[in-house]
Amino acid sequence: MATDSMASTTVAAWPLAVLETLNGYGVDGVALIREAGLDLDALKANPGGRVPTAAMTRLWTLTAERSGEPAIGLQVGKTSLPMHLRVMGLLIQTAPTIGHILDVAVRYQRLISTGVIVRLQQRPEAVGLEICCLPDVVLHPASIDAFVAAHVGNLRRLYPEGGVSQVTLQRTAPASAAAWQAVLGCPVLFQQQGNIVWHSRECLQQPLLLGDAGLWHQHEQLASKELEALDATPPLILTLQGLLRAQGDAVPGLAALAAAVSMSERSLRRRLSELGSGYRQLVDGWRAERAAQLVRGGDSLAEVAHRLGFSDASNFSKAFRRWYGVSPDTFRQQDS
């Protein structure tokens, strides 16, 4: 049986943000992404997709080691923009107040990562957004730094005063806290009981620069639908889908997938059957998703067919019509 740590996933935009940051440190980010078990082409083709949290943790560990920068998570968080977070980013951009942002951060955090839980903490003068690590999920401290830096940076873009009064972190205190103080712009305490961003209560209802209640409600409906789809998929299926996406165009066999989730082939086959799925259905679903990405990207049908393991473009076109009800050419025209 897959554990929570194997089931947790993270939005694929995060490894792309890591790559962008590493370019400024003279580190071969492409090699690190590959070493972490991720496929860069697949990430770029679907930045709104999901990757296993375990792979993301490997990437954070490699990033911290190779960059030699203790505050690398902060630097990655600084490069993160609302648009990188897809529908969550739209909610942040159009939120009428900071209070609205905190609300959606709690309700829709799982769209960004299922490896943490976000909840609110209360003080007389402040409201805290706490990032709680799940007991069976291993996270690198840099990932928390990145989350906090991205959150604070997004608030400052919409509300120059920021509204953040203090940050507490569970991580070990660095030799110098200067980077944390500079990026977060408020007092930062280390080796605390929780990872919490504290917001001044008096700022929660201040109007934000781009606030639009009508658009915000529209985006909230989209977020609700995405969350329903995410919750409707069993954790083991989500994990296997993430593993398939992480491999790019190379389809791992059943044995490789079973090993990745610490199961025997027989156990995995039986568990998938219980969930109304199977190896072939998973691969077919991945091929359908990847085919749409490649067709949208302008690749020739012969090239897409070859990359996805079809014998020729004709067989690929038949499969594509089965998946989407139209030919690849029609699909490309409709999407343009």
N, C-alpha and C positions, 0 to 999 in steps of 0.2 A: 504494500500500500504506500502511495506517495505521501510524504509528510508535507506540512505547511511550507517548509523552507523550499522544497522542490516545486511546490505549486505556485509560489509567489512570482509575480511578474512586474516589470517596470516598463514605462513607455519608452519606445526606441529613440526618442529625441535626446535622451540623456547621454548615451555614448557618442552621439554626434557632437554634443556640446563639449564633451571631454576632448574629442579629436581637435576641435577648433582651438581649444585652449592650449593643447600640447604643441601646436604649431609654433606658438610663441616662445616655447621653452627649448626648441631645438631637439625635441624628442620625436621619434618616428611613431606617431599616433596610429598610423595604419597597421604597423606591425603589432602594436599593443592590442588593438582591437582583435586582430587575428589570433594573437596568443591567448586572449581571454575567451576564445571560442565563438566569436561573433563574425558575421559576414558584412563587410562595409557596403557592398552593392545593395544587399537586401535592406540594410538600415536606411540608406539614402532613398531607396525606392518607396519605402513605407515608414517615414519617421513617426507616424501615429500608431504604428504596430506595437507589439509587445516583445520583450526579451526576458529570459529567466533572470530573476534577481540574483541568483548565484553567479551567473556570468557577469552581471554588472558589478558585483562585489569583487570578482577577480580583476575586472578592468580598473576599478578604483585602487585596489592594492598595487597593481602594476604601475599605475599612474603616479601614485605617491612615491613609490620606490625609485622609478626612473627619472622623475622630474626633480627629486630632492627638495621639493617644496612642501613644507608642512601645511601650508594654507592653500593647497591646490584646489580643494573643494570650493573655497570662497571664490577663487578665480573662475572656476567653471560656472558657478552660480551667477557671477556677474555677467557672463555672456548670454545667459538664458533670457529670452524675451517671451512675452505672453504667447506670441504666435507659435512658439515651439511646443506649447502645451495643448495645442488643438482647441477643442471645445472649452476646456478649462481656461485657456488663455483668453478666449472670447468673453467668458464670464468675468474674468479679472478686468479686462479692458473696459467693459461696459457697466461694471458694478456702480451703483449710485453712491455707495458709501463703503468705508472700511469694514463696517459691520456686515455688509453683504459679502465681502470677500472672505471674511472669517467663516461665515455661514456655509458658503459653497466649498471652502477648504475642508471642512469637516464632512459634509455630505457626499462630496464627489472625489475625495482624495484617492479612492481606489482606482479611478481612471488614470492616475499618474503612477501609483505603485500599490500593490497588494501586500507589500512586505512590511508596511507600517500602518498604524492606526493614528488618526489625528483627532484630538478632542480639545475642548475649551477648558481653561482653568480660570478661576475668578479671584480677584483681589478687590478691595474697596475702590482702589484708584485705577485698576488696570484689568484687561482681559488677556489671558495668555493662550496662544496656539501651541499645543504640546504635540510633539512628534514622538509617538511611542513605538519602540521596536518590539516586534513579536518575539516570543521566547525561542521559537525554533528557526528564526531567520537571522542569518549572520550579515550584518551591515558594516561597511567601513565608515569610520568617523567622517571621512571626507564627503560621504553622501549626505550626511546630516548638515554639514557646513554648506554644501551646495544648495540644499533645500532652503535653508535659512537665508542665505545670500540672495537667492532668486526671489524669495518672498519679500524681503526688505527692499530689494532693487525695484520690483514691480510697484510696491507701494509708493516709493519715492517718485517714480515717473508720473503717478496719478495724483499724488499729494505731496508736494515738495517738502513739507514739514516732516513727512515720514510717519509720524504717529507711533513709532516704536520707542519704548522707554528703556527696555532692558532685554538682554538675551542670556539665558542660562543653558549650558551645555554639559553633557555627561562626560565628554571626552577628557583625556588627561590634559592638564594645562601645558601649553607649548612653552618653549624657552622664552619666546617673546610673543606677547598678545597684540603687538602693534597692528598686524595685518587685520585681525578680527575687529579691533576698534576702528580702524580706518574704513573697512568695507561696510560694517554694520552701523557705524556712526552712533553708537550708544554704549553704555557699560556692558561688558561681557564677563560672565562668571563661569569658571570651569569646574569640573569634577562635582557637578551638582546632581541632584536626584532625577532631574528631568531635562529634556531638550525643549525649551519653551521660549517663544518669542512673545514678549509682553507688550501690549498696545495700550496707550493712554486711553482711559475710558472716555475722557472728554472729547477725543478725536473721532470716536467710532461713527458718529452720525454726520460728520462734516462732508459736504458734497465733494465728489471727486471730479477731476478735470474732464474726463470723457464719459461720465456717468450718463446712462440712458436706460431708464427703467423698462421701456418697451422692448428694446433689443435684449436687455438682460434677461427678461422673462422668456423671450424666444430661444435664447441660447440655453437657458435652464431646461427647457423642454428637450432640446437636443441632448444635453448632458444626462437627463433622466433616461432617455432611450438607450444611450450608450451604456449606462450603468446596468440597466435591465438586461441588455445583451451579455454584458460581462458576467453578471450574476447567474444567468441562465446556463452558463457553460461550466461543467464540473471542473474542479481544480486540476485534476490529472490531465484532462483534455487541454486546458489552458497551458499547462506545462509542456505537453508534447507539441502543441501548436507553436509555442515559443521556440522550442528546440529545432523544429523544422524551419522556421523563419530564420533562425540564427545560422543555418547552414547554407544560406544562399540558394544556389541551383543544384547543390549536391544533396540528394535525398538519402538520409541514413536508413539502413535496414532496420527491421524489427529488433534484431539483437542489439544494435547500437542504442536505439531508443530505450530498450529495457534496461540496459546497463546504466544509462544516464539517469534513470529514476530508481535505481537500485532494486530492480525486479528481475525475475527470470522471464524469458520469452513466454513461457506457458502462463505465468501469473499475469503478465501484462495483457496477453491475448484474452484471458478469461475476464480480467477487469474491464477491458474495453468492451467486451461483449455485454457485460452487465450494464454498462453505461449506454448501450445501444449504438456503439461505434466499433471501429476496427482499424487495423493498420491501413488497409486500402482506402477507407473513407477519409482518414486523416491526410494521407498523401494526395488524394483527389482534391480535397478542400484546399490544401496548400497550393497545388498546381493551379487551381482556379484563381486563387488570390494572386499568385505570382504572375500568371498569364495576363491578368488585367493590368498589373503594374508595367509589364514589359510592352504590352500593346500600347498603353498610354504613352510610354516613353519613346515610341516611334520605331522600335526594332522591327525588322522585317519578319514576316510570318515564318519563313524558313529558319531564321535565327532563333526565334522564340521556340519553335518546335524542337530544334536541336538542343537548346538549353534545358528544356523541360522533359527531354527523353522520349519525344515522339518520333516515329519512324520517318515522317514527312509532314509538310505543311497541311496537306489534305486531312490527315488524321487529327492533327491539332485543331484545325478549323471545325471539324465535327464535334470534338470535345468542347471547344469554346462555345459553340452554339447550344450544346446541352447545358452548359453552365449558365449562360447569360441570355439565351433565347434569340440572339442575333449573331451575325458573323463578326469576326474580329475587325474587319474594315468598317462595318456599320457602327460597331461599338466605339471605334476610334473617332469617327466623325461625330457621333453624338456627344462624346466627351470633350470635343474641341470647342 
